[in-house]
């Protein structure tokens, strides 16, 4: 059994273009790779680690989406406190929410709202997109 994959094999495994993997390397995204001359090789253990990381990231997204479906609408602070054991950083939760708002079709909608009419503070509230608003 092979312990490395070349660019073509990894692209086929993930159903993507080898050009995507080339772009990822310039952006330092994706699994670790080895460069041997002009040849690029991906150690299978690193590929599997990256796949597990991506799976766990999507698990966090699904938990946030389920919470919003139950709550109807929530601020970043409410989502942060209620999801992922309340231990994820604000920036991590924001990244998950950004993925949900920018997915195609969008799964979450964000809008600005005044929480208190006497206060100038505007809060971003998130709510799940319903079938009729997609």
ABEGO torsion letter per residue (X at the ends): XBABBBAAAAAAAAGBBAAAAAAAAAAGBEBBBBBBEABBBBBAAAAAAAAAAAAAAAAAAAAAAAAAAAAGBBBAAAAAAABGGGABBAAAAAAAAAAAAABOBBABBBBBBBABAABABBBBBBBBBBAAAX
